[in-house]
Amino acid sequence: METNMTHRQTDRQTDRQTDRQTDRQTDRQTDRQTDRQTDRQTDRQTDRQTDRQTDRQTDRQTDRQTDRQTDRQFILTYTMYIVNST
């Protein structure tokens, strides 16, 4: 009788230890998976933000270059008009 009780107690203790070990392992796996997912989301968000900033910067630079080129062309054309009209 005493042996049966000891076996059941040992079995319950072993079950609890196994449960806790499994829980901790599952928690660590879930944590790592969540971390990797968060990292990928953050990376994609950062990439998109960087892309948009680069696009806006490139657009502004292109606009300024185009404006300057257009201004120079206008000045040259107007100067030629003035020279030819006199």
PyRosetta script that sets phi, psi and omega in degrees:
from pyrosetta import init, pose_from_sequence

init()
pose = pose_from_sequence("METNMTHRQTDRQTDRQTDRQTDRQTDRQTDRQTDRQTDRQTDRQTDRQTDRQTDRQTDRQTDRQTDRQTDRQFILTYTMYIVNST")
pose.set_psi(1, -48.7)
pose.set_omega(1, 179.5)
pose.set_phi(2, -61.8)
pose.set_psi(2, -38.2)
pose.set_omega(2, 179.4)
pose.set_phi(3, -63.2)
pose.set_psi(3, -41.0)
pose.set_omega(3, 178.6)
pose.set_phi(4, -62.1)
pose.set_psi(4, -43.5)
pose.set_omega(4, 179.7)
pose.set_phi(5, -63.9)
pose.set_psi(5, -41.7)
pose.set_omega(5, 179.8)
pose.set_phi(6, -64.2)
pose.set_psi(6, -42.1)
pose.set_omega(6, 178.3)
pose.set_phi(7, -61.9)
pose.set_psi(7, -44.8)
pose.set_omega(7, 180.0)
pose.set_phi(8, -64.3)
pose.set_psi(8, -40.7)
pose.set_omega(8, 179.5)
pose.set_phi(9, -64.3)
pose.set_psi(9, -44.6)
pose.set_omega(9, 178.7)
pose.set_phi(10, -62.5)
pose.set_psi(10, -42.0)
pose.set_omega(10, 178.8)
pose.set_phi(11, -61.5)
pose.set_psi(11, -45.7)
pose.set_omega(11, 179.7)
pose.set_phi(12, -63.9)
pose.set_psi(12, -40.9)
pose.set_omega(12, 179.7)
pose.set_phi(13, -64.4)
pose.set_psi(13, -44.4)
pose.set_omega(13, 177.9)
pose.set_phi(14, -61.4)
pose.set_psi(14, -43.0)
pose.set_omega(14, 178.3)
pose.set_phi(15, -60.6)
pose.set_psi(15, -44.8)
pose.set_omega(15, -179.9)
pose.set_phi(16, -64.2)
pose.set_psi(16, -42.3)
pose.set_omega(16, 179.0)
pose.set_phi(17, -63.5)
pose.set_psi(17, -43.5)
pose.set_omega(17, 178.7)
pose.set_phi(18, -62.6)
pose.set_psi(18, -43.7)
pose.set_omega(18, 178.1)
pose.set_phi(19, -59.8)
pose.set_psi(19, -46.4)
pose.set_omega(19, -179.7)
pose.set_phi(20, -64.7)
pose.set_psi(20, -40.1)
pose.set_omega(20, -179.8)
pose.set_phi(21, -65.0)
pose.set_psi(21, -44.5)
pose.set_omega(21, 178.2)
pose.set_phi(22, -62.3)
pose.set_psi(22, -43.9)
pose.set_omega(22, 177.9)
pose.set_phi(23, -59.0)
pose.set_psi(23, -46.1)
pose.set_omega(23, -179.8)
pose.set_phi(24, -64.2)
pose.set_psi(24, -40.7)
pose.set_omega(24, -179.8)
pose.set_phi(25, -65.0)
pose.set_psi(25, -44.4)
pose.set_omega(25, 178.2)
pose.set_phi(26, -61.9)
pose.set_psi(26, -42.9)
pose.set_omega(26, 178.2)
pose.set_phi(27, -59.6)
pose.set_psi(27, -45.3)
pose.set_omega(27, -179.5)
pose.set_phi(28, -64.9)
pose.set_psi(28, -41.4)
pose.set_omega(28, 178.7)
pose.set_phi(29, -63.4)
pose.set_psi(29, -44.5)
pose.set_omega(29, 179.2)
pose.set_phi(30, -62.5)
pose.set_psi(30, -43.3)
pose.set_omega(30, 177.9)
pose.set_phi(31, -59.5)
pose.set_psi(31, -46.5)
pose.set_omega(31, -179.3)
pose.set_phi(32, -64.9)
pose.set_psi(32, -40.9)
pose.set_omega(32, 179.9)
pose.set_phi(33, -64.6)
pose.set_psi(33, -44.4)
pose.set_omega(33, 178.5)
pose.set_phi(34, -61.9)
pose.set_psi(34, -43.7)
pose.set_omega(34, 178.5)
pose.set_phi(35, -60.1)
pose.set_psi(35, -45.7)
pose.set_omega(35, -179.8)
pose.set_phi(36, -64.8)
pose.set_psi(36, -41.0)
pose.set_omega(36, -179.7)
pose.set_phi(37, -64.9)
pose.set_psi(37, -44.3)
pose.set_omega(37, 178.2)
pose.set_phi(38, -61.6)
pose.set_psi(38, -43.0)
pose.set_omega(38, 178.6)
pose.set_phi(39, -60.4)
pose.set_psi(39, -44.2)
pose.set_omega(39, -179.5)
pose.set_phi(40, -66.0)
pose.set_psi(40, -41.6)
pose.set_omega(40, 179.2)
pose.set_phi(41, -63.1)
pose.set_psi(41, -44.7)
pose.set_omega(41, 179.4)
pose.set_phi(42, -61.9)
pose.set_psi(42, -43.7)
pose.set_omega(42, 178.7)
pose.set_phi(43, -60.1)
pose.set_psi(43, -45.5)
pose.set_omega(43, -179.3)
pose.set_phi(44, -65.9)
pose.set_psi(44, -40.7)
pose.set_omega(44, 179.7)
pose.set_phi(45, -63.9)
pose.set_psi(45, -45.0)
pose.set_omega(45, 178.5)
pose.set_phi(46, -62.2)
pose.set_psi(46, -42.9)
pose.set_omega(46, 178.6)
pose.set_phi(47, -60.4)
pose.set_psi(47, -45.2)
pose.set_omega(47, -179.7)
pose.set_phi(48, -65.1)
pose.set_psi(48, -40.8)
pose.set_omega(48, 179.9)
pose.set_phi(49, -64.4)
pose.set_psi(49, -45.4)
pose.set_omega(49, 178.6)
pose.set_phi(50, -61.5)
pose.set_psi(50, -42.7)
pose.set_omega(50, 178.3)
pose.set_phi(51, -60.1)
pose.set_psi(51, -44.9)
pose.set_omega(51, -179.9)
pose.set_phi(52, -64.9)
pose.set_psi(52, -42.0)
pose.set_omega(52, 179.1)
pose.set_phi(53, -62.9)
pose.set_psi(53, -45.1)
pose.set_omega(53, 179.7)
pose.set_phi(54, -62.7)
pose.set_psi(54, -42.6)
pose.set_omega(54, 178.3)
pose.set_phi(55, -60.4)
pose.set_psi(55, -46.5)
pose.set_omega(55, -179.6)
pose.set_phi(56, -64.5)
pose.set_psi(56, -40.9)
pose.set_omega(56, 179.9)
pose.set_phi(57, -64.5)
pose.set_psi(57, -44.3)
pose.set_omega(57, 178.7)
pose.set_phi(58, -63.1)
pose.set_psi(58, -42.8)
pose.set_omega(58, 178.4)
pose.set_phi(59, -60.2)
pose.set_psi(59, -45.6)
pose.set_omega(59, -179.9)
pose.set_phi(60, -64.4)
pose.set_psi(60, -41.0)
pose.set_omega(60, -179.6)
pose.set_phi(61, -65.2)
pose.set_psi(61, -44.1)
pose.set_omega(61, 178.5)
pose.set_phi(62, -62.3)
pose.set_psi(62, -42.6)
pose.set_omega(62, 178.1)
pose.set_phi(63, -59.6)
pose.set_psi(63, -45.3)
pose.set_omega(63, -179.2)
pose.set_phi(64, -64.5)
pose.set_psi(64, -41.8)
pose.set_omega(64, 179.4)
pose.set_phi(65, -64.3)
pose.set_psi(65, -43.5)
pose.set_omega(65, 179.0)
pose.set_phi(66, -63.0)
pose.set_psi(66, -43.4)
pose.set_omega(66, 178.0)
pose.set_phi(67, -59.6)
pose.set_psi(67, -46.5)
pose.set_omega(67, -179.5)
pose.set_phi(68, -64.7)
pose.set_psi(68, -40.3)
pose.set_omega(68, -180.0)
pose.set_phi(69, -65.4)
pose.set_psi(69, -43.3)
pose.set_omega(69, 178.6)
pose.set_phi(70, -63.1)
pose.set_psi(70, -42.3)
pose.set_omega(70, 178.1)
pose.set_phi(71, -61.2)
pose.set_psi(71, -46.3)
pose.set_omega(71, -179.4)
pose.set_phi(72, -63.3)
pose.set_psi(72, -40.9)
pose.set_omega(72, 180.0)
pose.set_phi(73, -63.9)
pose.set_psi(73, -43.1)
pose.set_omega(73, 179.1)
pose.set_phi(74, -62.1)
pose.set_psi(74, -45.8)
pose.set_omega(74, -179.3)
pose.set_phi(75, -61.6)
pose.set_psi(75, -43.3)
pose.set_omega(75, 179.5)
pose.set_phi(76, -63.5)
pose.set_psi(76, -46.1)
pose.set_omega(76, -180.0)
pose.set_phi(77, -63.0)
pose.set_psi(77, -44.5)
pose.set_omega(77, -179.4)
pose.set_phi(78, -65.5)
pose.set_psi(78, -41.8)
pose.set_omega(78, 178.0)
pose.set_phi(79, -61.1)
pose.set_psi(79, -43.4)
pose.set_omega(79, 179.1)
pose.set_phi(80, -63.9)
pose.set_psi(80, -38.6)
pose.set_omega(80, 177.9)
pose.set_phi(81, -62.1)
pose.set_psi(81, -47.2)
pose.set_omega(81, -180.0)
pose.set_phi(82, -60.9)
pose.set_psi(82, -47.6)
pose.set_omega(82, -178.3)
pose.set_phi(83, -61.7)
pose.set_psi(83, -43.5)
pose.set_omega(83, -177.3)
pose.set_phi(84, -73.8)
pose.set_psi(84, -24.7)
pose.set_omega(84, -177.8)
pose.set_phi(85, -84.8)
pose.set_psi(85, -12.6)
pose.set_omega(85, -179.5)
pose.set_phi(86, -95.5)
pose.dump_pdb("model.pdb")
